[in-house]
Amino acid sequence: MSFFNEGRNVEVSANSGIVRVVVDPRPRLLWLWLQALLIVAIDGIAIHVWAGLSLVYRGLILGGTAGSVVAWFYQLSGFEVIEFDSKKVTLRLNTLGWERTREFSVAECSRLEWREPTDEDRRALQLKAGWETVRFGKYLLAEQAIEVLTLIQKELPDAAQQLCADPRPSKSHFQTLGLE
């Protein structure tokens, strides 16, 4: 973890017909320490005036402290694992020790592409799985996302052909009217 800069540990590898991407975001250490200091300062002030507070305010302070501590650990704990093989795409998101796994058959997937991350949605890759648009690869940089797409095309050419296909009818078909 860097003190001022937010670092990302991204590992992209291809082994035994599987392209695996592990994204481990690393928060700014300075920001984490400032958050911890703020939690301690607010709770320190609350302890001094605790006797004079009503039950509602005590509950709000306890709930806010608990939420802040969980959010603080949340920033330290999450990582994402993305796996592509010839039959399926597996997305694993691990946060605070809980793992959420989603699997999609390559046959039902299409339009795998890089997308420009926004402030609201930091995920850099997306694909269509049936009718659903699935976004993943949170905190991947553009170069890393393109490296993943290139590695899929190199290591899994048959799956890449299906994943990158665009089943929508092309808009380039038009009829010339021959008007002068």
C-alpha positions as CSV (number, residue, x, y, z in Angstrom):
1,M,0.0,0.0,0.0
2,S,1.2,3.4,-0.9
3,F,1.0,6.3,1.5
4,F,-0.4,8.8,-0.9
5,N,-1.3,7.0,-4.1
6,E,-3.9,4.3,-4.6
7,G,-2.2,1.3,-6.0
8,R,-3.7,-1.7,-7.7
9,N,-2.3,-5.2,-7.7
10,V,-3.4,-6.8,-10.9
11,E,-2.2,-10.2,-11.9
12,V,-3.1,-11.5,-15.4
13,S,-2.1,-15.1,-16.2
14,A,-2.9,-17.9,-18.6
15,N,-2.4,-21.5,-17.5
16,S,-3.9,-24.7,-18.8
17,G,-6.5,-23.1,-21.0
18,I,-7.7,-20.6,-18.4
19,V,-7.1,-16.9,-18.5
20,R,-7.2,-15.6,-14.9
21,V,-7.3,-12.0,-13.7
22,V,-6.9,-11.1,-10.0
23,V,-7.7,-7.5,-9.1
24,D,-6.7,-6.4,-5.6
25,P,-7.4,-2.7,-5.1
26,R,-5.2,-1.1,-2.5
27,P,-6.6,2.0,-0.8
28,R,-4.6,5.1,0.1
29,L,-2.9,4.5,3.4
30,L,-3.1,8.3,4.3
31,W,-6.9,8.3,3.7
32,L,-7.4,5.1,5.9
33,W,-5.4,6.7,8.8
34,L,-7.4,9.9,8.5
35,Q,-10.7,7.9,8.6
36,A,-9.5,6.0,11.7
37,L,-8.4,9.2,13.4
38,L,-11.8,10.8,12.7
39,I,-13.7,7.7,14.1
40,V,-11.6,7.8,17.3
41,A,-12.0,11.6,17.7
42,I,-15.8,11.6,17.3
43,D,-16.1,8.6,19.7
44,G,-13.8,10.4,22.2
45,I,-16.0,13.4,22.2
46,A,-19.1,11.3,22.5
47,I,-17.8,9.4,25.6
48,H,-17.3,12.8,27.4
49,V,-20.9,13.8,26.8
50,W,-22.5,10.3,26.9
51,A,-24.4,10.8,30.2
52,G,-26.2,13.8,28.8
53,L,-27.3,12.3,25.5
54,S,-30.7,10.8,24.9
55,L,-31.1,7.2,23.8
56,V,-31.7,8.3,20.2
57,Y,-28.4,10.1,20.0
58,R,-26.6,7.2,21.7
59,G,-28.1,4.8,19.2
60,L,-27.1,7.1,16.3
61,I,-23.5,7.4,17.6
62,L,-23.2,3.6,18.1
63,G,-24.7,2.9,14.7
64,G,-22.4,5.4,13.0
65,T,-19.3,4.0,14.7
66,A,-20.2,0.4,13.8
67,G,-20.9,1.4,10.2
68,S,-17.7,3.4,10.0
69,V,-15.6,0.5,11.3
70,V,-17.2,-1.9,8.9
71,A,-16.6,0.5,6.0
72,W,-13.0,0.9,7.1
73,F,-12.4,-2.8,7.0
74,Y,-14.3,-3.1,3.7
75,Q,-11.7,-0.9,2.0
76,L,-9.0,-3.3,3.1
77,S,-10.6,-6.6,2.3
78,G,-12.0,-6.9,-1.2
79,F,-10.6,-8.5,-4.3
80,E,-12.0,-9.8,-7.6
81,V,-11.1,-12.9,-9.6
82,I,-12.1,-13.2,-13.2
83,E,-11.6,-16.5,-15.1
84,F,-12.2,-17.3,-18.7
85,D,-12.0,-20.8,-20.1
86,S,-13.4,-22.5,-23.2
87,K,-16.8,-23.3,-21.6
88,K,-17.5,-20.5,-19.0
89,V,-16.8,-17.1,-17.6
90,T,-16.5,-17.1,-13.8
91,L,-16.6,-13.9,-11.7
92,R,-15.7,-14.0,-8.0
93,L,-16.0,-11.0,-5.8
94,N,-14.7,-11.5,-2.2
95,T,-15.5,-8.8,0.3
96,L,-15.1,-9.0,4.1
97,G,-14.6,-12.8,3.8
98,W,-17.8,-13.4,1.8
99,E,-17.5,-14.6,-1.7
100,R,-20.0,-14.1,-4.4
101,T,-19.5,-16.2,-7.5
102,R,-21.3,-15.8,-10.9
103,E,-20.8,-18.1,-13.8
104,F,-21.9,-17.6,-17.4
105,S,-21.7,-20.1,-20.2
106,V,-19.5,-18.9,-23.1
107,A,-22.3,-20.0,-25.5
108,E,-24.7,-17.4,-24.0
109,C,-22.1,-14.6,-23.8
110,S,-21.3,-12.0,-26.4
111,R,-20.0,-8.5,-26.9
112,L,-17.1,-8.7,-24.4
113,E,-15.5,-5.2,-24.5
114,W,-13.6,-2.6,-22.7
115,R,-15.6,0.3,-21.4
116,E,-14.6,3.7,-20.1
117,P,-14.9,3.7,-16.2
118,T,-16.8,6.5,-14.7
119,D,-16.8,7.9,-11.2
120,E,-20.1,6.1,-10.4
121,D,-19.0,2.8,-12.0
122,R,-15.3,1.8,-11.9
123,R,-15.7,-1.5,-13.8
124,A,-13.7,-1.6,-17.0
125,L,-15.0,-4.7,-18.8
126,Q,-18.5,-5.7,-19.8
127,L,-20.2,-8.5,-21.7
128,K,-23.7,-9.5,-22.6
129,A,-24.9,-12.7,-21.0
130,G,-28.3,-13.4,-22.5
131,W,-30.3,-10.2,-22.0
132,E,-28.2,-9.0,-19.1
133,T,-25.2,-6.6,-19.4
134,V,-22.6,-7.8,-16.9
135,R,-19.9,-5.3,-15.8
136,F,-16.7,-6.4,-14.0
137,G,-13.0,-5.7,-13.6
138,K,-13.4,-2.9,-11.0
139,Y,-10.2,-0.8,-10.8
140,L,-8.7,-2.2,-14.0
141,L,-6.8,0.4,-16.0
142,A,-7.4,0.6,-19.7
143,E,-4.0,-0.9,-20.6
144,Q,-4.7,-3.9,-18.2
145,A,-8.2,-4.4,-19.6
146,I,-6.9,-4.5,-23.2
147,E,-4.1,-6.9,-22.1
148,V,-6.9,-9.2,-20.7
149,L,-8.8,-9.0,-24.0
150,T,-5.6,-9.7,-26.0
151,L,-4.7,-12.7,-23.8
152,I,-8.1,-14.2,-24.3
153,Q,-7.8,-13.9,-28.0
154,K,-4.4,-15.5,-28.0
155,E,-5.0,-18.3,-25.5
156,L,-8.7,-19.1,-26.1
157,P,-9.4,-18.2,-29.8
158,D,-12.6,-20.2,-30.1
159,A,-14.1,-18.8,-26.9
160,A,-12.9,-15.3,-27.9
161,Q,-14.7,-15.6,-31.2
162,Q,-18.0,-16.2,-29.3
163,L,-17.3,-13.8,-26.5
164,C,-16.3,-10.9,-28.7
165,A,-19.0,-11.5,-31.3
166,D,-21.7,-8.9,-31.8
167,P,-25.0,-10.7,-32.7
168,R,-26.8,-7.4,-33.4
169,P,-27.7,-6.8,-37.0
170,S,-25.2,-4.5,-38.6
171,K,-26.3,-0.9,-39.3
172,S,-24.0,-0.7,-42.3
173,H,-26.6,-2.4,-44.6
174,F,-28.4,0.3,-46.5
175,Q,-30.0,0.6,-49.9
176,T,-28.7,3.2,-52.3
177,L,-31.6,5.1,-53.9
178,G,-29.7,6.3,-56.9
179,L,-31.0,9.8,-56.7
180,E,-29.1,12.6,-58.4
